[in-house]
Amino acid sequence: MTEGASLTLELDTASLASLKAAAAWRDMTVDAYVKSVVETATQMDIQLAAFVQEGIDDIDAGRSYTQEQVESWFEARHRDIAAE
């Protein structure tokens, strides 16, 4: 059995109604829906943080392009496509 924790939220009336409607639409209890949303959001944030860290690591290691290099690449690509 996994250990868990309770969480108390204060929601305004409109947000609570939206939460209940979304859970009902997915044929889930409000608790199950909230757990699912939290799990999904936290996984997305963990993946985003890892992706951003990859970019930071690349910049720190000198694996990046200047604005001018990127613009030059796009201009060359545009010319190649226009020539086709």
Sequence and secondary structure as in RCSB ss.txt:
>XXXX:A:sequence
MTEGASLTLELDTASLASLKAAAAWRDMTVDAYVKSVVETATQMDIQLAAFVQEGIDDIDAGRSYTQEQVESWFE
ARHRDIAAE
>XXXX:A:secstr
            HHHHHHHHHHHHHTT  HHHHHHHHHHHHHHHHHHHHHHHHHHHHHHHTT    HHHHHHHHH
HHHHHHHH 
